Structure formats: C-alpha cells, structure tokens
Amino acid sequence: MKKIRIICLCFALVLLVGAISCMFLVGSTWAKYSAASEGTATLRVTYGEVGCRGGTATCTQKATCEICGNEYGDYGHTGNKVWSYSESGHWQLWDCCGSISGDIEEHTYVDNKCTTCGRENHTHEPVVVPAKEATCTEEGNIAYQACECGKMWNADGTIEILPTSVTIPASGHKWYLATCLNPKTCQNCGETEGVALEHNLQTLEAVEPTCTSTGLTEGKYCTLCNTVTVPQQVREMTAHNTKVIPAVAATCTQGGMTAGEICKVCGTVTVLPVATEAAGHSKTTLPAVAATCTATGLTEGEKCTVCGLITVEQEVTDALGHHEVATPALEPTCTQAGHTAGIRCDRAGCNTVLKAQETIAATGHTEVAMADVAPTCTDKGYEGGKQCSVCHTITVARTELAALGHLNDVEIEEVAPTCADTGLTAGVQCSRCGTLTTPQTIIPATGHTEETLAGRAPTCLSVGISEGKRCSVCKDILVAQTILPKSGHTETTLSAKAATCTATGLTEGKQCTVCGVITVAQQTVEKLAHTSVADAAVAATCTTAGKTAGSHCSVCNTVLVAQTTIPATGHSWSAATCTTAKTCSVCKVTEGSALGHNYAAATCTAPQTCTRCSATTGSALGHNYTSTVTKAATCTAKGTRTYTCSRNCGASYTEDIAKLGHSWNSGSITTQPTCTTSGVKTYTCTRSGCGSTKTENVSATGHSYGSYTYSNYANHTRTCSTCGNVETTAHSFSKSAVGKLYCGTCGGTFSADNSWAGASIANYVWTSNTTSAYAGTSHSGSTGSQYYYPQGYTNIAGVGTYIQFYTSSYKPARYVVVKYFTVNGQYIQVHNPHGSGIGNGTTNLTGSTTAVYGIADLGTASRNDGFYIYMQNADTCQILEICFFNTAEEATKYVTTCQGLGWWV
C-alpha cells in the first residue's frame, strides 16, 4: 500500500487576488494533496480559517466566506462513511453523496474474510432446487438456489433468503363426510377412511286413483341420499259417474243454456252446456233534460217496451252551479277610497251577483316625526319635520342646517425616498373627517449604486459561481450570482468480464482520466444459472415401482435434482357385492366372484327385495280389495263405500257414493205468463220421504202482432191480438217511381199530386236586359199522370234562362220538388206568374257537377196555374225530375227519403 502526502505552499498564490483580505488576517495558507486511488491524485485546497467566517459547507462545496467570497474549511458531509470494495482492495464512501473518503487499501483476509471491510473470499456455486408442491401428508418447497456453504437465494439468484422461507407445510386432508354410497373421502388426494353408511329407508305411501287423477303404488327411498330403492308405479284413473245438467231457457235479459252432463263424484263437466243468447230488449228512448245553474238535469235513458226494464238509467246531472267570476278589490290609500272584492256568475242567462262590493273610505295620513340629520364638514344637516309613514308625504317641513367646514389642524410629516422606494412631501389633514386638505406629492426614489461581486470557475469535483452585482448603499442584490455546474469527469472504460456456469465475472466500469476517481465501480457478476433440463417422473403402479421427477444442467451436466425411486403402491381392494367381484379401485383387476342376490318374498306393496343390497325383481302383489256400503246415499247427502285388502295387510280406503239427486216430476204452471211478464212452473221430487220442490221462470209469451197497416205519410201500425198493444214505427220507404215512394213493410204508397197532368212546357231564353232572344214552341211535357219530365229541354244555356210550366186553370198543388243538375252556375229561385218571388229553393253550386233536390213554395194553392224556374249565369242546367205536393211535410219527406236512399248525390 502506497500513501502520498504533499504540502504545497505555492498553490495559495493562484487564489491570492480573491483571498487577499483573509490572508492579511491569517498570514499564510496551506494545501493538502491526497491520493484517491493508486496512480491518481487529487489536489484539495483549504484557506486559512482564522479570518474567514459565514457560509454553509455541503457534500460538494465548502463554505463561502461572507467577507472575502472565497471557499474555506472542509466539506460538510451529512451522512456516514461506508465500505466499498473490489477484488483488489477496499475504500470508504460518504453515503450522503457517494464521494470517496481516504485511500484505497489492500484486503487482509482471515478465514477467507477481510478483517477491515468484511468481504468474503469465497466463490459461491449455487445449485437450482426446483419447486415441489405440498401434499396432504408431505411438505413442499418453492424454487430456490443453494450453495454448499449454507447460503440460499431466490429462484433467479438475485435475493438472498433464509432456509426457513423455502418450506411449504403439508396441507392435511380435507374430508368429505361419508354418505350412503361412499366412505369418508379426501377432497384433494382421494384417500378414503372407514366405510359407507347404510341407507335410512322411508316408505312412500300408496295413492288411490280417482276419476280425476292417477294413483301410485307404495315405494321406498333413503332419507340421507334420496336414492329411490322401490320406485312407485302409476295406477290408472277410474271412470266418471255422470248425471244430466238440465237445459235453461233464455229470457228477455238472460241467456239460456243447453243440457249437459256432470260427474256425480268429482264434479267434472263431461258434456259442456252451451250458452244461448238472451232475447234482448226492445228499446225506446227516454229524453234528456239539460241542467241549469241552480237545477239538476237528466241524461238520456232507454227503456224496454217488452218487459218495462230500464236498460239505460237516466242519471241525474248536477246543477251546473254558478260560474263565479271575481271582481277584484281595490285597497284604499291615504287620500282615495277603495272597495272590497265581489263575485258574480258569468254563465249565459244568469249573471247573478253572488257577493256585492262594498266601499272602503280613504285611510288618511299617519304622521311620524322625521329623524334629525347632523351636518358634516361638507354636507348640510336637517332637524324637525313630520311625514306620513304609509305614503311618505312630508306633512311638516324640516329645518336645514349649514355644513361645518374642515378643521385643518393635523400636519403630516415628509417621507424621505430610498434607493428603491419613493418618498412623500408634507401635508395637512382635517381632524374631523380625515380629508387631506393639503395633499402630499410623491418624491422619486434615489436609485441604486452598483458594485460587482466576483465569480469563481468550476472544477471536476466542485461547482463555480458567476459574477454578480449589488447596491453598495442598501446592499440589495441587483444581479444574482448563479451556481456554475462542475466541469464533470473525463471518463475511460474499465472492461467487463463475462460470467460462466462455474466462474464469476465483472461488469463494465468507468474512471476519470483527470482526477482518477472511479466514477462507475465494477460489480461482481455471479456465476450463470445452470440450464435446467427436466428428467420426467415415472408413476408407480399397483405392481411396478416409479421415479420422482428430476433435472440436470444441459451445459455442464451437473445433476440439479436427483430422481428417487417410488415403491409399487399395491392393490386397493373394494369388497365384493351382490353383482360385482372383489375389485382394485386403481387398476380395476378383479378377484373371486360376485356374491349374488338374497331375495325376500314379495308383499302387497313391495316386489321381491334383496336383503343385502335392496335390489328388486318382479313387482308387488298389489292389494286385493273387497267393498262394503257403510253409509247409504240420499237425495241431498253422499254415502260411503269401504274397501279392505283381503291379504290381511291392514290396508283400506273409502270412497263417496254420489248423492242420488232429486227425481223431479213434469211440473205444473202455478203463475201464468203474459205478453210482457214471465210465469212460474213448480216441480216436486218423487223420491219417498223427500218432498222437495223447485220453481223455474216461464218466459213471457210475447205479443201476437198482426200485419202493419198504413197510418200516415210518416208511420204505420200493428196491434197485438192478445193484449191489444199498438206498435207504431216509421215507414221503410223505397222509391218505386218518380214522385212515388213504396213502404216494403206495410205496402203503403206515398205519391206526388197528379192534378197537373197535361200541363204545357215552354222555354224562353233571355238576354241580360230581359229582351226575348228566343221563344220556344209550347210542349206538353207530361210523361205520366204523377210527374213531369221536360225531355228535349235538358241543355239550356245563356246569361239568364227561364223554363215556364203552366196549365189552363188553377190547380191546388202548392209545393214543387225539382231535381236539377247545374254546371258552373246557380239555381236562383222559382216564380209564381201572378206575383214576384213568392218562394224559392235557392242552392248555390258554383263550379259543381252535382245533382240536387230543391223544394219551392208556390204560394196560395188557389192561384197556381204555372211557375218559372230561373237560372242565372249557368253554362248548362238539366231538369231531371219535377214532382208536386200539397204540404211542406210531404215534400220534405220525399226529399229526405231520397237522400237516405243514396239518390241525393
């Protein structure tokens, strides 16, 4: 080991300029040179400490003197010294920053261990131990590496572990409880213990069949495992014992029903009765009555004309009640009157005042004193006065007080300016309100006086500092000094050495060529792990031995996990049963033969059954029942029949004997029915000792009406031959010919008047100024005694057109019905020639092509000897049909009927 120490007095001259002030105090400086490692040296300089002061030392920088600005003293490490080593030697490092402390020294080994740094001089040769799963009875282990020296590492050799951390304890058996079918068994390894339990048999009771459900034979099952040892067999259902369900006749309001059949035992309907519809009511309308504000009304209802039943009840509708409209209230003010709110009904025809409005007098002012307001330096004050507390009107005026003015009696001193801050001139302030009456003005700042702070260059191991500036007056820093980073090492590479299966290696390292510091230490690379190749396990059988799994290194052939022999397991025998011989549960080899069944005799409820395994053969004998009537049935009560097994097994059951039911006679009418009301028929039971009776309604006979006869142009009637009731209904008219209606129900006819037969028809075409432009030839347009059809005059064009119909004498027919067809025109009116427009049937059809009926009143019948049809601005008008009637009702009936038949197009 070499140690070098050099004292250099000349080096201090390099920093003489920066440290001159301290040198006067110290008188001299000294420097120390120390070797960081063999072949390299580091020069460290420390200035005298007597005169320097202040500053804080760190791991990488000494304290800076606050007087001279230069470094002095030692580095200020905050950590501890720790040993670091390589194969060639050891040294100490500061754990706070990693810098080297002291020199590199050689190892001194005792028993393969350095007495200074503790490094062991032993080459570990770890062997890979594969993982092994723990079983119910044996321990396992995790995968790990182990050296013969006793040290252990994790599977990839990166972390040292304790021997106790590799063991996995045995899990122990996890037992399934024994059942009827299996002994106690381990869930994990399948090992068994003890024997299976015996079945705990429970009897399943037999169920007798009925006419609605099947039955079951007796069975057996285990209450522990639910195994059915004796299955139950299905017994077929019995047949129904039926009786007749009598038919029910339909009434006016209720439907009837056809006859059916029902089982007397279980009540099942075997032949379903079919419902027949009710005859239905013959309804007439009960008119509605509208409700008012104060009176109730009625809805429309319906009543049956046959049985008098109200089919739709007339419901009382609530009185509408007044529809209240509020007349808003008006609040009174101090000076104006108001009024209360009112209510009235605004429903049409009512307008009842429900609540009258009342006048409210004006309230008048409510005077209160006004608060005094004191005057200030600048604002007026007020005192006295009154005002209304409601509307705020001033009722008594206030007295005005003058402003006080400022008190200029407070002087404010001047503030002197500094390098960075402005100052203020002196001022004056009011002591009453604080207002500045003489304002202060700003005095500008004086500005800094700069001086330079010297800098320092960085080195490999220490940082530098830049030049800065500050004010020589106030000492404020004007340009801050910044830390200049270390210049950094100039590194050279220390070559790596590869590790093998049997030898360790070294990682690549680095060293500074300037200061010799090891910047990246070389680390020992542990030997490589063996390349493990699995040696497959061989399972042991009942008769042959096996081997455990093992492994070896495919590179150096080192055995990593040795294989061990597994003895043959031997057979695991299960006992012989009735159907199987003694059998090995593993390899299924058998020995000997099955025991065979030991059957017991069959009974009523069980077949032959093996006493050893409960297997069955054949079927149960079944019960042999005999029956006895133990209670006789009556008309209204069931009887009882008892069945007992003749094999003396104790089994028995009972069944109901259906009620006999009444045996009714043919019955007799006790209340005669009428046309509209039903009668009563009474039946009596013929069975001895019963005497029960029942009644049923006999439908009303209904009216016996004759044929309908014509009554008037609107209705026809018919009469009941039994009770004399008269029924009136409207005609069902159809149009048999022009001007004639025919009722298909009563055979009655309804015809137009025939007194106009032989009338002449003339056609005139007029211009717009009524000058005759064309006069047609008179034409007798009669095509029958009951109507007129103006053939030959179907297309009439012009600005104004008349068609004239007349006779030689007056006729009594007053109303004319005209069916006409217009195109882009208007049918205007019908004129009587003895007067101006007595009546009209005006219908506007501009642009229409629709055939329309129109009715016209010709006036007094005694003046009728003809009429005109006048059209205005019609391109075409075709007269299709003309009929005459004596009354407006007849004319309307004819037109309405034609509309209903679809002829109104």
Residue pairs with C-beta under 8 A, 6 or more apart in sequence:
1 103
1 105
1 106
2 35
2 38
3 35
3 103
4 33
4 34
4 35
4 41
5 32
5 33
5 34
6 33
7 30
7 31
7 32
7 33
8 31
8 33
8 43
9 28
9 29
9 30
9 31
11 31
11 43
11 45
12 19
12 23
12 28
12 29
12 30
12 31
12 45
12 47
15 45
15 47
15 70
16 23
18 68
18 69
18 70
18 454
18 456
19 29
19 47
19 68
19 70
20 68
21 51
21 67
21 68
22 47
22 48
22 51
22 52
22 65
22 67
22 68
22 70
22 72
23 29
23 48
24 51
25 48
25 50
25 51
26 47
26 48
26 49
26 50
26 51
27 48
28 48
29 45
29 47
29 48
30 46
30 48
31 43
31 44
31 45
31 46
32 44
32 45
32 46
33 41
33 42
33 43
33 44
34 41
34 42
34 44
34 103
35 41
35 42
35 103
36 42
36 100
36 103
36 104
36 515
36 516
36 517
37 91
37 100
37 103
37 104
37 516
37 517
37 518
38 104
39 516
40 512
40 515
40 516
40 517
41 516
42 461
42 515
42 516
42 517
46 62
46 71
46 72
46 73
46 74
47 65
47 70
47 71
47 72
48 72
49 72
49 73
51 67
52 63
52 65
52 67
52 68
52 70
52 72
52 73
53 65
53 66
53 67
54 63
54 64
54 65
54 66
54 67
55 62
55 63
55 64
55 65
55 66
55 72
56 63
56 76
57 63
57 73
57 74
57 75
57 76
58 75
58 76
59 75
59 76
59 77
59 78
59 79
59 94
59 96
59 97
59 99
60 75
60 97
60 99
60 461
60 462
60 463
60 486
61 71
61 75
61 462
61 463
62 71
62 72
62 73
62 74
62 75
62 76
62 462
63 71
63 72
63 73
63 76
64 70
64 71
64 72
64 465
65 71
65 72
69 453
69 454
70 456
71 456
71 462
75 99
77 94
77 96
77 97
77 99
78 96
79 94
79 95
79 96
79 97
80 94
80 95
80 96
81 92
81 93
81 94
81 95
81 101
82 92
82 93
82 95
83 90
83 91
83 92
83 93
83 116
83 117
83 118
84 90
84 91
84 92
84 93
84 117
84 521
85 91
85 107
85 114
85 117
85 119
86 521
86 522
87 524
88 106
89 104
89 105
89 106
89 107
90 104
90 105
90 107
90 114
90 116
90 117
90 119
91 100
91 101
91 102
91 103
91 104
91 105
92 100
92 101
92 102
93 99
93 100
93 101
94 101
99 461
100 517
100 518
105 116
107 114
107 116
107 117
107 119
107 121
108 114
108 115
108 116
109 115
109 121
112 120
112 121
112 122
113 119
113 120
113 121
114 120
114 121
122 149
123 503
123 504
123 527
124 147
124 149
124 151
124 526
124 527
125 147
125 148
125 502
125 527
126 145
126 146
126 147
126 151
126 153
126 157
126 526
126 527
126 529
127 145
127 146
127 147
127 530
127 558
127 560
128 143
128 144
128 145
128 155
128 529
128 530
128 532
128 551
128 560
128 561
129 141
129 143
129 144
129 145
129 146
129 166
129 560
129 561
130 143
130 532
130 549
130 551
130 560
130 561
131 140
131 141
131 142
131 143
131 155
132 140
132 141
132 168
133 140
133 168
134 140
134 168
134 169
134 170
134 171
135 170
135 171
135 188
135 189
136 170
136 171
136 172
136 173
136 174
136 186
136 188
136 189
136 191
137 170
137 172
137 173
138 170
139 167
139 168
139 169
139 170
140 167
140 168
140 170
141 166
141 167
141 168
142 155
142 165
142 166
142 168
143 155
144 152
144 153
144 154
144 155
144 161
144 166
145 152
145 153
145 154
145 155
145 157
145 529
146 152
146 153
150 163
151 160
152 160
152 161
152 162
152 163
152 166
153 159
153 160
153 161
154 161
156 529
157 526
157 529
171 188
173 186
173 188
173 189
173 191
174 186
174 187
174 188
175 184
175 185
175 186
175 187
175 193
176 182
176 184
176 185
176 186
176 187
177 184
178 184
178 185
178 194
178 195
178 196
178 197
179 196
179 197
179 224
179 225
180 196
180 197
180 198
180 199
180 200
180 222
180 224
180 225
180 227
181 196
181 225
181 227
182 192
182 196
183 192
183 193
183 194
183 195
183 196
184 192
184 193
184 194
185 191
185 192
185 193
186 192
197 224
199 222
199 224
199 225
199 227
199 229
199 614
200 222
200 223
200 224
201 220
201 221
201 222
201 223
201 229
201 614
202 220
202 221
202 222
202 223
203 218
203 219
203 220
204 216
204 218
204 219
204 220
204 221
204 230
204 232
205 218
206 215
206 216
206 217
206 218
206 232
206 605
206 651
207 215
207 216
207 235
208 215
208 235
208 653
209 215
209 235
209 236
209 237
209 238
210 237
210 238
210 265
210 266
211 237
211 238
211 239
211 240
211 241
211 263
211 265
211 266
211 268
212 237
212 266
212 268
213 237
214 234
214 235
214 236
214 237
215 234
215 235
215 236
216 232
216 233
216 234
216 235
217 232
217 233
217 235
217 605
217 620
217 622
218 230
218 232
218 605
218 606
218 620
219 228
219 230
219 231
219 232
220 228
220 229
220 230
220 606
220 614
221 227
221 228
221 229
221 230
222 229
229 614
229 616
230 606
230 607
230 609
230 614
230 616
233 619
233 620
240 263
240 265
240 266
240 268
240 270
241 263
241 264
241 265
241 658
242 261
242 262
242 263
242 264
242 270
242 271
243 261
243 262
243 264
243 658
243 661
244 259
244 260
244 261
245 259
245 260
245 261
245 262
245 269
245 271
245 273
246 259
247 256
247 257
247 258
247 259
247 273
248 256
248 257
248 696
249 256
249 697
249 699
250 256
250 276
250 277
250 278
250 279
250 699
251 278
251 279
251 678
251 697
251 699
251 700
252 278
252 279
252 280
252 281
252 304
252 306
252 307
252 309
252 699
252 700
253 278
253 281
253 307
253 309
254 278
255 275
255 276
255 277
255 278
256 275
256 276
256 278
257 273
257 274
257 275
257 276
258 273
258 274
258 276
259 271
259 273
260 269
260 270
260 271
260 272
260 273
261 269
261 270
261 271
262 268
262 269
262 270
263 269
263 270
264 658
264 659
264 661
265 655
265 656
265 658
279 699
281 302
281 304
281 305
281 306
281 307
281 309
281 311
282 304
282 305
282 306
283 302
283 303
283 304
283 305
283 311
284 302
284 303
284 304
284 305
285 300
285 301
285 302
286 298
286 300
286 301
286 302
286 303
286 310
286 312
286 314
287 300
288 297
288 298
288 299
288 300
288 314
289 297
289 298
290 297
291 297
291 317
291 318
291 319
291 320
292 319
292 320
292 349
293 319
293 320
293 321
293 322
293 323
293 345
293 347
293 350
293 352
294 319
295 319
296 316
296 317
296 318
296 319
297 316
297 317
297 319
298 314
298 315
298 316
298 317
299 314
299 315
299 317
300 312
300 314
301 310
301 312
301 313
301 314
302 310
302 311
302 312
303 309
303 310
303 311
304 310
304 311
305 727
306 676
306 700
306 702
306 703
307 676
307 677
307 700
308 676
320 347
322 345
322 347
322 350
322 352
322 354
323 345
323 346
323 347
323 350
324 343
324 344
324 345
324 354
325 343
325 344
325 345
325 346
326 341
326 342
326 343
327 341
327 342
327 343
327 344
327 357
328 341
329 338
329 339
329 340
329 341
329 357
330 338
330 339
330 360
331 338
331 360
332 338
332 360
332 361
332 362
332 363
333 362
333 363
333 390
333 391
334 362
334 363
334 364
334 365
334 366
334 388
334 390
334 391
334 393
335 362
335 391
336 362
337 359
337 360
337 361
337 362
338 359
338 360
338 362
339 357
339 358
339 359
339 360
340 357
340 358
340 360
341 355
341 357
342 353
342 355
342 356
342 357
343 353
343 354
343 355
344 351
344 352
344 353
344 354
344 355
345 351
345 352
345 354
363 390
365 388
365 390
365 391
365 393
365 395
366 388
366 389
366 390
367 386
367 387
367 388
367 389
367 395
367 396
368 386
368 387
368 388
368 389
369 385
369 386
370 382
370 384
370 385
370 386
370 387
370 394
370 398
372 381
372 382
372 383
372 384
373 381
373 382
373 383
374 381
374 401
375 381
375 401
375 402
375 403
375 404
376 403
376 404
376 432
376 433
377 403
377 404
377 405
377 406
377 407
377 430
377 432
377 433
377 435
378 403
378 433
379 403
380 400
380 401
380 402
380 403
381 400
381 401
381 402
381 403
382 398
382 399
382 400
382 401
383 398
383 399
383 401
384 396
384 398
384 399
385 394
385 396
385 397
385 398
385 399
386 394
386 395
386 396
387 393
387 394
387 395
387 396
388 395
404 432
406 430
406 432
406 433
406 435
406 437
407 430
407 431
407 432
408 428
408 429
408 430
408 437
408 438
409 430
409 431
410 428
410 429
410 430
410 431
411 426
411 427
411 428
411 429
412 426
412 427
412 428
412 429
412 436
412 440
413 426
414 423
414 424
414 425
414 426
414 443
415 423
415 424
415 443
416 423
416 443
417 423
417 443
417 444
417 445
417 446
418 445
418 446
418 474
419 445
419 446
419 447
419 448
419 449
419 471
419 473
419 474
419 476
420 445
420 448
420 474
420 476
421 445
422 442
422 443
422 444
422 445
423 442
423 443
423 445
424 440
424 441
424 442
424 443
425 440
425 441
425 443
426 440
427 436
427 438
427 439
427 440
428 436
428 437
428 438
429 435
429 436
429 437
430 436
430 437
448 471
448 473
448 474
448 476
448 478
449 471
449 472
449 473
450 469
450 470
450 471
450 472
450 478
451 469
451 470
451 471
451 472
452 467
452 468
452 469
453 467
453 468
453 469
453 470
453 481
454 467
455 464
455 465
455 466
455 467
455 468
455 481
455 484
456 464
456 465
456 484
457 464
457 484
458 464
458 484
458 485
458 486
458 487
459 486
459 487
460 486
460 487
460 488
460 489
460 512
460 514
460 515
460 517
461 486
461 515
461 517
462 486
463 483
463 484
463 485
463 486
464 483
464 484
465 481
465 482
465 483
465 484
466 481
466 482
466 484
467 479
467 481
468 477
468 478
468 479
468 480
468 481
469 477
469 478
469 479
470 476
470 477
470 478
470 479
471 478
489 512
489 514
489 515
489 517
489 519
490 512
490 513
490 514
491 510
491 511
491 512
491 513
491 519
491 520
492 510
492 511
492 512
492 513
493 508
493 509
493 510
494 508
494 509
494 510
494 511
494 520
494 522
495 508
496 505
496 506
496 507
496 508
496 509
496 522
496 525
497 505
497 506
497 525
498 505
498 525
499 505
499 525
499 526
499 527
499 528
500 527
500 528
501 527
501 528
501 530
501 553
501 555
501 556
501 558
502 527
502 556
503 527
504 524
504 525
504 526
504 527
505 524
505 525
506 522
506 523
506 524
506 525
507 522
507 523
507 525
508 520
508 522
509 518
509 520
509 521
509 522
510 518
510 519
510 520
511 517
511 518
511 519
512 519
530 553
530 555
530 556
530 558
530 560
531 553
531 554
531 555
532 551
532 552
532 553
532 554
532 560
533 551
533 552
533 553
533 554
534 549
534 550
534 551
535 549
535 550
535 551
535 552
535 561
535 563
536 549
537 546
537 547
537 548
537 549
537 563
538 546
538 547
538 566
539 546
539 566
540 546
540 566
540 567
540 568
540 569
541 568
541 569
541 586
541 587
542 568
542 569
542 570
542 571
542 572
542 584
542 586
542 587
542 589
543 568
544 568
545 565
545 566
545 567
545 568
546 565
546 566
547 563
547 564
547 565
547 566
548 563
548 564
548 566
549 561
549 563
550 559
550 560
550 561
550 562
550 563
551 559
551 560
551 561
552 558
552 559
552 560
553 560
569 586
571 584
571 586
571 587
571 589
572 584
572 585
572 586
573 582
573 583
573 584
573 585
573 591
574 582
574 583
574 584
574 585
575 582
576 582
576 592
576 593
576 594
576 595
577 594
577 595
577 612
577 613
578 594
578 595
578 596
578 597
578 598
578 610
578 612
578 613
578 615
579 594
579 597
579 613
579 615
580 590
580 594
581 590
581 591
581 592
581 593
581 594
582 590
582 591
582 592
583 589
583 590
583 591
584 590
595 612
597 610
597 612
597 613
597 615
597 617
598 610
598 611
598 612
599 608
599 609
599 610
599 611
599 617
600 608
600 609
600 610
600 611
601 608
602 608
602 618
602 619
602 620
602 621
603 620
603 621
603 649
604 620
604 621
604 622
604 623
604 624
604 645
604 647
604 649
604 651
605 620
605 623
605 649
605 651
606 616
606 620
607 616
607 617
607 618
607 619
607 620
608 616
608 617
608 618
609 615
609 616
610 616
621 647
623 645
623 647
623 649
623 651
624 645
624 646
624 647
625 643
625 644
625 645
625 646
625 651
625 652
625 653
626 643
626 644
626 646
627 641
627 642
627 643
628 641
628 642
628 644
629 639
629 640
629 641
629 657
630 640
630 641
630 642
630 654
631 639
631 640
631 657
632 639
632 657
633 639
633 657
633 658
633 659
633 660
634 659
634 660
635 659
635 660
635 661
635 662
635 663
635 685
635 687
635 690
635 692
636 659
636 692
637 659
638 656
638 657
638 658
638 659
639 656
639 657
640 654
640 655
640 656
640 657
641 654
641 655
641 656
641 657
642 652
642 653
642 654
643 652
643 653
643 654
643 655
644 651
644 652
645 651
645 652
660 687
662 685
662 687
662 690
662 692
662 694
663 685
663 686
663 687
664 683
664 684
664 685
664 686
664 694
665 683
665 684
665 685
665 686
666 683
667 681
667 682
667 683
667 684
667 696
668 681
668 682
669 679
669 680
669 681
669 698
670 679
670 680
670 681
670 682
670 695
671 679
671 680
671 698
672 679
673 679
673 698
673 699
673 700
673 701
674 700
674 701
674 723
675 700
675 701
675 702
675 703
675 704
675 720
675 722
675 723
675 725
676 700
676 703
676 723
677 700
678 697
678 698
678 699
678 700
679 697
679 698
679 700
680 695
680 696
680 697
680 698
681 695
681 696
681 697
681 698
682 693
682 694
682 695
683 693
683 694
683 695
683 696
684 691
684 692
684 693
685 691
685 692
685 693
701 722
703 720
703 722
703 723
703 725
703 727
704 720
704 721
704 722
705 718
705 719
705 720
705 721
705 727
706 718
706 719
706 721
707 718
707 746
708 716
708 717
708 718
708 729
708 745
708 746
709 716
709 717
709 718
709 746
710 716
710 743
710 746
710 747
710 748
711 717
711 728
713 731
713 750
713 889
713 890
713 893
714 730
714 731
714 889
714 893
715 728
715 729
715 730
715 731
716 728
716 729
716 731
716 743
716 745
716 746
716 748
717 726
717 727
717 728
717 729
718 726
718 727
719 725
719 726
719 727
720 726
720 727
729 745
731 741
731 743
731 745
731 746
731 748
731 750
732 743
732 744
732 745
733 741
733 742
733 743
733 750
733 897
733 901
734 741
734 742
734 743
734 744
734 901
735 741
735 742
735 897
735 898
735 901
735 903
736 742
736 749
737 786
737 787
738 784
738 786
738 787
738 789
738 881
738 883
739 751
739 752
739 786
739 787
739 881
739 883
739 884
739 894
740 749
740 750
740 751
740 752
740 786
741 749
741 750
741 751
741 893
741 894
741 897
742 748
742 749
742 750
743 749
743 750
750 890
750 893
750 894
751 786
752 786
752 787
752 817
752 883
752 884
752 885
752 894
753 786
753 811
753 812
753 813
753 884
753 885
753 886
754 785
754 786
755 811
755 812
755 813
755 884
756 788
756 805
756 807
756 811
756 813
756 884
757 782
757 784
757 785
757 786
758 780
758 782
758 807
759 780
759 781
759 782
759 788
759 805
759 806
759 807
759 866
760 778
760 779
760 780
760 781
760 805
760 806
760 807
761 778
761 779
761 780
761 781
761 788
761 790
761 793
761 803
761 804
761 805
762 775
762 776
762 777
762 778
762 779
762 804
762 806
763 776
763 779
763 793
763 796
763 802
763 803
763 804
764 772
764 774
764 775
764 776
764 801
764 802
764 803
764 804
765 773
765 774
765 776
765 796
765 797
765 798
765 801
766 772
766 773
766 798
766 799
766 800
766 801
766 802
767 773
767 798
767 799
767 800
768 799
768 800
770 800
773 798
776 793
779 790
779 792
779 793
781 788
781 789
781 790
781 791
781 793
781 805
782 788
783 789
783 791
786 883
787 881
787 882
787 883
788 805
788 882
789 879
789 880
789 881
789 882
790 803
790 879
790 882
793 803
793 879
794 878
794 879
795 876
795 878
796 803
796 871
796 874
796 876
796 877
796 878
797 874
797 875
797 876
798 874
799 872
799 873
800 870
800 871
800 872
801 870
801 871
801 874
801 877
802 868
802 869
802 870
803 868
803 869
803 879
804 833
804 866
804 867
804 868
805 866
805 867
805 868
805 869
805 882
806 833
806 865
806 866
806 867
807 865
807 866
808 865
809 865
810 861
810 862
810 863
810 864
810 865
811 861
811 864
811 865
812 861
812 862
812 864
812 886
813 858
813 861
813 864
813 884
813 885
813 886
814 857
814 858
814 859
814 860
814 861
814 864
814 885
814 886
814 887
815 855
815 856
815 857
815 858
815 884
815 885
815 886
815 887
815 888
815 890
815 891
816 830
816 855
816 856
816 858
816 867
816 882
816 883
816 884
816 885
817 853
817 854
817 855
817 881
817 882
817 883
817 884
817 885
817 891
817 894
817 895
818 830
818 841
818 853
818 854
818 856
818 869
818 879
818 881
818 882
819 851
819 852
819 853
819 854
819 879
819 880
819 881
819 882
820 827
820 851
820 852
820 854
820 869
820 877
820 878
820 879
820 880
821 849
821 850
821 851
821 852
821 876
821 877
821 878
821 880
822 845
822 848
822 852
822 871
822 874
822 876
822 877
823 848
823 849
823 874
823 875
823 876
823 877
824 846
824 847
824 848
824 874
824 875
824 876
825 845
825 846
825 871
825 872
825 873
825 874
825 875
825 876
825 877
826 842
826 843
826 844
826 845
826 846
826 871
826 872
826 873
826 874
827 841
827 842
827 843
827 845
827 852
827 854
827 869
827 871
827 874
827 877
828 840
828 842
828 870
828 871
828 872
829 837
829 839
829 840
829 841
829 842
829 856
829 870
830 839
830 840
830 841
830 856
830 858
830 867
830 868
830 869
830 870
831 837
831 838
831 867
831 868
831 870
832 838
832 839
832 858
832 859
832 863
832 864
832 866
832 867
833 865
833 866
833 867
833 868
834 859
834 863
834 865
835 859
835 863
838 857
838 858
838 859
839 856
839 857
839 858
839 859
840 856
841 854
841 855
841 856
842 854
843 852
843 854
845 852
850 905
851 880
851 905
852 904
853 895
853 898
853 899
853 904
855 888
855 891
855 892
855 895
856 867
857 888
858 864
858 867
861 886
869 879
871 877
883 894
885 891
885 894
895 904
898 904
